Amino acid sequence: MREKFKLSIQCIRGIYVEHDPLPTLEISGELLLSDLHNIAQKTIHFEDNELHDCYIASTMRGKRKWIVQAGKWKDQCKIELARTIAETFLPGTNRKLFYFLDSTGDRIFQIRRRQ
């Protein structure tokens, strides 16, 4: 049986902080991070040209695995985006996916695994 992951998307800074929470996603652990990126784009309503920074880390200021930095897709992004959801959100790691939108980082979203 395929493991299902419940992921929450939360605006942690910006104009959407006080709005209703975004829906919890329930997706297969076999999906790729690139699939989650497409789902996030549709849920948060952004295009790649609005993406300033995107990385995986335990905290917003923690050690980062970069996907996009300063609006430029990093060379290793294809490797990171090819990871499965199960590999990205390992149990006990507290990893999160952070999206900084707009060049000033006015909107910051966090995607994390829910228990």
GUPA-54680 format. One record per residue: residue number from 1; residue in three letters; x, y, z of N, C-alpha, C, O in turn. Coordinates in steps of 0.05 Angstrom, whole numbers, plus 5000, padded with zeros to 4 digits. Each point is the difference from the previous one (the first is absolute). Example, Ala and Ser with C-alpha at 12.3 -4.5 7.8 and 13.67 -1.06 7.14 Angstrom:
# residues 2
+-----+-----+------+------+------+------+------+------+------+------+------+------+------+------+
:   k :   r :  nc1 :  nc2 :  nc3 : cac1 : cac2 : cac3 :  cc1 :  cc2 :  cc3 :  oc1 :  oc2 :  oc3 :
+-----+-----+------+------+------+------+------+------+------+------+------+------+------+------+
:   1 : ALA : 5264 : 4886 : 5156 : 4982 : 5024 : 5000 : 5018 : 5024 : 5000 : 5021 : 5000 : 5013 :
:   2 : SER : 4972 : 5021 : 4973 : 5016 : 5024 : 5001 : 4985 : 5022 : 5014 : 5010 : 5022 : 5004 :
+-----+-----+------+------+------+------+------+------+------+------+------+------+------+------+
This chain:
# residues 115
+-----+-----+------+------+------+------+------+------+------+------+------+------+------+------+
:   k :   r :  nc1 :  nc2 :  nc3 : cac1 : cac2 : cac3 :  cc1 :  cc2 :  cc3 :  oc1 :  oc2 :  oc3 :
+-----+-----+------+------+------+------+------+------+------+------+------+------+------+------+
:   1 : MET : 5017 : 4976 : 5000 : 4983 : 5024 : 5000 : 5018 : 5025 : 5000 : 5019 : 5001 : 5015 :
:   2 : ARG : 4974 : 5018 : 4969 : 5015 : 5025 : 4998 : 4994 : 5018 : 5025 : 4978 : 5003 : 5008 :
:   3 : GLU : 5044 : 5007 : 5002 : 4997 : 5018 : 5023 : 4989 : 5027 : 4991 : 5009 : 5011 : 4981 :
:   4 : LYS : 4971 : 4998 : 5034 : 4989 : 5027 : 4995 : 5012 : 5020 : 5019 : 5005 : 4993 : 5023 :
:   5 : PHE : 5000 : 5030 : 4967 : 5011 : 5022 : 5016 : 4980 : 5023 : 5002 : 4989 : 5008 : 4980 :
:   6 : LYS : 5007 : 5002 : 5044 : 4984 : 5024 : 5004 : 5019 : 5023 : 5003 : 5017 : 5000 : 5018 :
:   7 : LEU : 4981 : 5019 : 4964 : 5017 : 5023 : 4999 : 4984 : 5025 : 5004 : 4979 : 5004 : 4987 :
:   8 : SER : 5030 : 5014 : 5030 : 4986 : 5026 : 5003 : 5016 : 5021 : 4987 : 5025 : 5000 : 5000 :
:   9 : ILE : 4961 : 5019 : 4988 : 5012 : 5024 : 4988 : 4991 : 5024 : 5017 : 4976 : 5004 : 5004 :
:  10 : GLN : 5043 : 5011 : 5005 : 4994 : 5022 : 5018 : 5016 : 5025 : 4991 : 5024 : 4998 : 4994 :
:  11 : CYS : 4962 : 5025 : 5005 : 5014 : 5025 : 4995 : 5011 : 5009 : 5027 : 4985 : 5004 : 5019 :
:  12 : ILE : 5042 : 4999 : 4983 : 5012 : 5007 : 5025 : 5009 : 5029 : 5000 : 5008 : 5011 : 5021 :
:  13 : ARG : 4990 : 5002 : 4956 : 5005 : 5029 : 4999 : 4987 : 5011 : 4974 : 5003 : 4989 : 4979 :
:  14 : GLY : 4984 : 5034 : 5024 : 4988 : 5013 : 4977 : 4971 : 5006 : 5003 : 4989 : 4997 : 5021 :
:  15 : ILE : 4999 : 5011 : 4957 : 4973 : 5009 : 5001 : 4979 : 4978 : 5005 : 4977 : 5007 : 5006 :
:  16 : TYR : 5031 : 4968 : 4991 : 4981 : 4978 : 5004 : 5000 : 4988 : 5028 : 4986 : 4981 : 5005 :
:  17 : VAL : 5031 : 5029 : 5013 : 5003 : 4988 : 5026 : 4974 : 4999 : 5015 : 4994 : 4980 : 5013 :
:  18 : GLU : 4990 : 5041 : 4986 : 4975 : 5001 : 5015 : 4976 : 4987 : 4986 : 4979 : 4999 : 5012 :
:  19 : HIS : 5025 : 4992 : 4964 : 4978 : 4987 : 4985 : 4996 : 4972 : 5010 : 5015 : 4989 : 5015 :
:  20 : ASP : 4963 : 4999 : 4975 : 4994 : 4973 : 5008 : 5024 : 4982 : 4991 : 5013 : 5005 : 4980 :
:  21 : PRO : 4992 : 4974 : 5035 : 5022 : 4982 : 4993 : 4995 : 4986 : 4973 : 4978 : 4996 : 4992 :
:  22 : LEU : 5044 : 4998 : 4995 : 4998 : 4986 : 4975 : 4994 : 4971 : 5006 : 5004 : 4990 : 5022 :
:  23 : PRO : 4985 : 4996 : 4958 : 4992 : 4972 : 5005 : 5024 : 4982 : 5006 : 5022 : 5004 : 4991 :
:  24 : THR : 4972 : 4975 : 5025 : 5020 : 4979 : 5005 : 5000 : 4982 : 4976 : 4978 : 4992 : 4991 :
:  25 : LEU : 5045 : 5001 : 4999 : 5002 : 4983 : 4977 : 5005 : 4971 : 5009 : 5015 : 4996 : 5019 :
:  26 : GLU : 4972 : 4985 : 4969 : 5005 : 4972 : 5005 : 5010 : 4988 : 4974 : 4984 : 4996 : 4982 :
:  27 : ILE : 5042 : 4997 : 5018 : 5012 : 4991 : 4975 : 5017 : 4975 : 5005 : 5008 : 4995 : 5022 :
:  28 : SER : 4997 : 4991 : 4956 : 5016 : 4975 : 5002 : 5029 : 5007 : 5005 : 5011 : 5020 : 4988 :
:  29 : GLY : 5003 : 4965 : 5028 : 5028 : 5003 : 5005 : 5017 : 4994 : 4975 : 5024 : 5007 : 5000 :
:  30 : GLU : 4964 : 4981 : 4980 : 5014 : 4993 : 4975 : 5001 : 5024 : 4981 : 5016 : 4999 : 4981 :
:  31 : LEU : 4968 : 5021 : 5024 : 5001 : 5024 : 4982 : 5027 : 5013 : 5003 : 5013 : 4998 : 5021 :
:  32 : LEU : 4996 : 5016 : 4959 : 5025 : 5014 : 5000 : 4996 : 5028 : 5012 : 4978 : 5011 : 5000 :
:  33 : LEU : 5044 : 5000 : 5009 : 5000 : 5028 : 5010 : 4991 : 5019 : 4977 : 4988 : 5020 : 5005 :
:  34 : SER : 5019 : 4973 : 4970 : 4991 : 5017 : 4978 : 4970 : 4999 : 4997 : 4988 : 5021 : 4993 :
:  35 : ASP : 4999 : 4957 : 5014 : 4971 : 4998 : 5000 : 4988 : 5018 : 5022 : 4981 : 5014 : 4996 :
:  36 : LEU : 5032 : 4985 : 5027 : 4991 : 5017 : 5023 : 5004 : 5030 : 4992 : 4983 : 5016 : 5008 :
:  37 : HIS : 5038 : 4990 : 4978 : 5004 : 5028 : 4991 : 4977 : 5009 : 4983 : 4990 : 5023 : 5003 :
:  38 : ASN : 5001 : 4960 : 4978 : 4978 : 5007 : 4983 : 4974 : 5003 : 5016 : 4984 : 5019 : 4995 :
:  39 : ILE : 5012 : 4964 : 5025 : 4976 : 5002 : 5017 : 5001 : 5026 : 5016 : 4980 : 5014 : 5003 :
:  40 : ALA : 5044 : 4992 : 5008 : 5004 : 5025 : 5015 : 4994 : 5025 : 4983 : 4987 : 5018 : 5010 :
:  41 : GLN : 5022 : 4981 : 4965 : 4994 : 5023 : 4982 : 4970 : 5005 : 4997 : 4991 : 5022 : 5001 :
:  42 : LYS : 4994 : 4956 : 4996 : 4971 : 5003 : 4996 : 4987 : 5008 : 5026 : 4980 : 5015 : 5000 :
:  43 : THR : 5029 : 4975 : 5023 : 4988 : 5005 : 5026 : 5006 : 5028 : 5009 : 4982 : 5014 : 5010 :
:  44 : ILE : 5043 : 4995 : 4988 : 5008 : 5026 : 5009 : 4995 : 5022 : 4979 : 4999 : 5023 : 5007 :
:  45 : HIS : 4999 : 4969 : 4968 : 4995 : 5018 : 4978 : 5025 : 5017 : 4994 : 5000 : 5024 : 5004 :
:  46 : PHE : 5021 : 4963 : 4987 : 5024 : 5015 : 4991 : 5012 : 4987 : 4976 : 4995 : 4976 : 4994 :
:  47 : GLU : 5021 : 5039 : 4991 : 5014 : 4990 : 4977 : 5030 : 4999 : 5007 : 5009 : 5012 : 5019 :
:  48 : ASP : 5006 : 4972 : 4966 : 5029 : 4998 : 5005 : 5014 : 5026 : 5000 : 5020 : 5004 : 5015 :
:  49 : ASN : 4971 : 5016 : 4969 : 5014 : 5025 : 4999 : 4996 : 5017 : 5025 : 5014 : 5019 : 5004 :
:  50 : GLU : 4967 : 4973 : 5014 : 4996 : 5013 : 5025 : 5017 : 4988 : 5023 : 5002 : 5011 : 5022 :
:  51 : LEU : 5010 : 4966 : 4972 : 5014 : 4985 : 5020 : 5028 : 5011 : 5004 : 5016 : 5001 : 4981 :
:  52 : HIS : 4990 : 5009 : 5043 : 5026 : 5011 : 5006 : 5019 : 4980 : 5012 : 5022 : 4996 : 4990 :
:  53 : ASP : 4969 : 4990 : 5031 : 5015 : 4979 : 5013 : 4982 : 4976 : 5005 : 4977 : 5003 : 5006 :
:  54 : CYS : 5035 : 4973 : 4992 : 4985 : 4976 : 5007 : 5021 : 4980 : 5010 : 5020 : 4995 : 4986 :
:  55 : TYR : 4976 : 4994 : 5037 : 5019 : 4981 : 5012 : 4986 : 4982 : 5020 : 4978 : 5005 : 5009 :
:  56 : ILE : 5037 : 4974 : 4997 : 4991 : 4980 : 5021 : 5018 : 5005 : 5024 : 5024 : 5002 : 4998 :
:  57 : ALA : 4963 : 5000 : 5025 : 5015 : 5004 : 5025 : 4981 : 4993 : 5024 : 4976 : 4997 : 4996 :
:  58 : SER : 5036 : 5000 : 5027 : 4984 : 4994 : 5024 : 4987 : 5025 : 5012 : 4979 : 4999 : 5011 :
:  59 : THR : 5035 : 5024 : 4985 : 4990 : 5026 : 5009 : 5005 : 5020 : 4978 : 5017 : 4995 : 4982 :
:  60 : MET : 4970 : 5028 : 5019 : 5003 : 5020 : 4979 : 5029 : 5009 : 4998 : 5009 : 5007 : 4978 :
:  61 : ARG : 5006 : 4993 : 5044 : 5027 : 5009 : 5000 : 5021 : 4977 : 5003 : 5023 : 5005 : 5004 :
:  62 : GLY : 4967 : 4971 : 4993 : 5017 : 4976 : 5003 : 5017 : 4994 : 4975 : 4999 : 5015 : 4981 :
:  63 : LYS : 5016 : 4964 : 5021 : 5017 : 4991 : 4977 : 4981 : 4993 : 4977 : 4980 : 4986 : 5004 :
:  64 : ARG : 5027 : 5024 : 4972 : 4982 : 4999 : 4978 : 5010 : 4982 : 4977 : 5023 : 4999 : 4994 :
:  65 : LYS : 4958 : 4987 : 4994 : 5004 : 4987 : 4974 : 4986 : 5017 : 4980 : 4975 : 4999 : 4998 :
:  66 : TRP : 5040 : 5016 : 4987 : 4989 : 5020 : 4981 : 4987 : 4987 : 4976 : 5011 : 4981 : 4989 :
:  67 : ILE : 4967 : 5030 : 5003 : 4987 : 4993 : 4974 : 5001 : 5025 : 4982 : 5009 : 4999 : 4977 :
:  68 : VAL : 4983 : 5024 : 5034 : 5001 : 5026 : 4987 : 5013 : 5020 : 5019 : 4992 : 5001 : 5023 :
:  69 : GLN : 5028 : 5014 : 4968 : 5012 : 5020 : 5017 : 5002 : 5026 : 4984 : 5011 : 5000 : 4978 :
:  70 : ALA : 4979 : 5022 : 5033 : 5000 : 5026 : 4988 : 4988 : 5000 : 4972 : 5010 : 5012 : 4982 :
:  71 : GLY : 4968 : 4972 : 5015 : 4986 : 4999 : 4975 : 5012 : 4983 : 4979 : 4990 : 4998 : 4977 :
:  72 : LYS : 5032 : 4988 : 5029 : 5014 : 4983 : 4980 : 4998 : 4971 : 5009 : 5006 : 4993 : 5023 :
:  73 : TRP : 4986 : 4990 : 4959 : 4999 : 4971 : 5005 : 5028 : 4990 : 5004 : 5017 : 5005 : 4982 :
:  74 : LYS : 4988 : 4982 : 5040 : 5027 : 4990 : 5006 : 5006 : 4975 : 4982 : 4981 : 4986 : 4992 :
:  75 : ASP : 5044 : 5009 : 5003 : 5008 : 4977 : 4984 : 4990 : 4974 : 5011 : 4991 : 4982 : 4985 :
:  76 : GLN : 5009 : 5015 : 5042 : 4991 : 4975 : 5012 : 4970 : 4998 : 5003 : 4990 : 4981 : 5011 :
:  77 : CYS : 4995 : 5039 : 4979 : 4971 : 5000 : 5004 : 4987 : 4976 : 4987 : 4980 : 4989 : 5011 :
:  78 : LYS : 5031 : 5001 : 4966 : 4988 : 4977 : 4988 : 5003 : 4975 : 5018 : 4983 : 4983 : 5000 :
:  79 : ILE : 5039 : 5016 : 5014 : 5004 : 4978 : 5019 : 4981 : 5002 : 5023 : 4987 : 4980 : 5007 :
:  80 : GLU : 5010 : 5044 : 5004 : 4981 : 5003 : 5023 : 4972 : 4996 : 4991 : 4984 : 4987 : 5015 :
:  81 : LEU : 5008 : 5023 : 4962 : 4972 : 4997 : 4991 : 4993 : 4971 : 4991 : 4977 : 4993 : 4998 :
:  82 : ALA : 5044 : 4991 : 4998 : 4996 : 4972 : 4993 : 4996 : 4982 : 5025 : 4995 : 4976 : 4997 :
:  83 : ARG : 5009 : 5035 : 5027 : 4995 : 4985 : 5024 : 4971 : 4995 : 5004 : 4983 : 5016 : 4992 :
:  84 : THR : 5010 : 4962 : 5021 : 4972 : 4995 : 5006 : 4992 : 5015 : 5025 : 5017 : 5009 : 5016 :
:  85 : ILE : 4957 : 4993 : 4988 : 4990 : 5013 : 5025 : 5009 : 4984 : 5024 : 5007 : 5012 : 5020 :
:  86 : ALA : 4993 : 4962 : 4978 : 5009 : 4983 : 5022 : 5030 : 5005 : 5007 : 5007 : 4999 : 5024 :
:  87 : GLU : 5009 : 5005 : 4956 : 5029 : 5006 : 5005 : 5004 : 5028 : 5011 : 5018 : 5005 : 5016 :
:  88 : THR : 4965 : 5014 : 4977 : 5003 : 5027 : 5008 : 4990 : 5004 : 5029 : 5014 : 5013 : 5016 :
:  89 : PHE : 4963 : 4976 : 4990 : 4988 : 5004 : 5027 : 5003 : 4974 : 5016 : 4981 : 4988 : 5009 :
:  90 : LEU : 5044 : 5005 : 4996 : 5006 : 4976 : 5016 : 4989 : 5003 : 5028 : 5002 : 5022 : 5012 :
:  91 : PRO : 4987 : 4957 : 5000 : 4991 : 5001 : 5027 : 5022 : 5008 : 5019 : 5023 : 4990 : 4998 :
:  92 : GLY : 4971 : 5027 : 5021 : 5020 : 5008 : 5020 : 5019 : 5022 : 4991 : 5017 : 5008 : 5016 :
:  93 : THR : 4981 : 5002 : 4959 : 5020 : 5020 : 4991 : 4989 : 5028 : 5003 : 5016 : 5019 : 5000 :
:  94 : ASN : 4958 : 4985 : 5001 : 4988 : 5026 : 5002 : 5006 : 5018 : 4976 : 5000 : 5025 : 5003 :
:  95 : ARG : 5005 : 4963 : 4974 : 5007 : 5016 : 4976 : 4975 : 5015 : 4990 : 4977 : 4990 : 5002 :
:  96 : LYS : 5028 : 5033 : 4987 : 4979 : 5016 : 4989 : 5010 : 5011 : 4973 : 5024 : 5001 : 4995 :
:  97 : LEU : 4957 : 5006 : 4988 : 5006 : 5013 : 4975 : 4992 : 5029 : 5002 : 4977 : 5006 : 5007 :
:  98 : PHE : 5041 : 5012 : 4988 : 4995 : 5029 : 5002 : 4999 : 5013 : 4973 : 5017 : 4995 : 4983 :
:  99 : TYR : 4963 : 5022 : 5013 : 4997 : 5015 : 4975 : 5000 : 5030 : 5008 : 4983 : 5009 : 5015 :
: 100 : PHE : 5037 : 5005 : 4974 : 5001 : 5030 : 5003 : 4991 : 5011 : 4974 : 5013 : 4997 : 4979 :
: 101 : LEU : 4964 : 5016 : 5020 : 4989 : 5011 : 4976 : 5006 : 5030 : 4998 : 5001 : 5014 : 5020 :
: 102 : ASP : 5002 : 4996 : 4956 : 5006 : 5028 : 4994 : 5030 : 5005 : 5007 : 5011 : 4986 : 5016 :
: 103 : SER : 5000 : 5033 : 4971 : 5029 : 5006 : 5003 : 5007 : 5009 : 5028 : 5023 : 4997 : 5008 :
: 104 : THR : 4958 : 5013 : 5007 : 5006 : 5009 : 5027 : 4992 : 4980 : 5021 : 5004 : 5004 : 5024 :
: 105 : GLY : 4986 : 4973 : 4968 : 4992 : 4979 : 5019 : 4975 : 5009 : 5016 : 4997 : 4993 : 5023 :
: 106 : ASP : 4986 : 5023 : 4964 : 4976 : 5010 : 5014 : 4981 : 4979 : 5008 : 4985 : 5003 : 5020 :
: 107 : ARG : 5015 : 4975 : 4966 : 4982 : 4977 : 5007 : 5017 : 4976 : 5004 : 5015 : 4991 : 4982 :
: 108 : ILE : 4983 : 4997 : 5041 : 5015 : 4975 : 5006 : 4981 : 4978 : 5008 : 4983 : 5004 : 5018 :
: 109 : PHE : 5018 : 4974 : 4968 : 4984 : 4977 : 5005 : 5017 : 4976 : 5009 : 5023 : 4997 : 4991 :
: 110 : GLN : 4965 : 4987 : 5027 : 5014 : 4977 : 5010 : 4982 : 4976 : 4995 : 4976 : 5000 : 5005 :
: 111 : ILE : 5036 : 4979 : 4985 : 4986 : 4974 : 4997 : 5013 : 4980 : 5018 : 5024 : 4996 : 4999 :
: 112 : ARG : 4960 : 4992 : 5018 : 5011 : 4981 : 5020 : 4982 : 4976 : 5002 : 4977 : 5000 : 4993 :
: 113 : ARG : 5035 : 4978 : 5017 : 4985 : 4975 : 5004 : 4984 : 5003 : 5025 : 5010 : 5009 : 5021 :
: 114 : ARG : 4965 : 4983 : 4978 : 4982 : 4998 : 5023 : 4999 : 4972 : 5010 : 5002 : 4981 : 4984 :
: 115 : GLN : 4996 : 5016 : 5042 : 4998 : 4973 : 5012 : 4973 : 4988 : 4997 : 4995 : 4978 : 5009 :
+-----+-----+------+------+------+------+------+------+------+------+------+------+------+------+
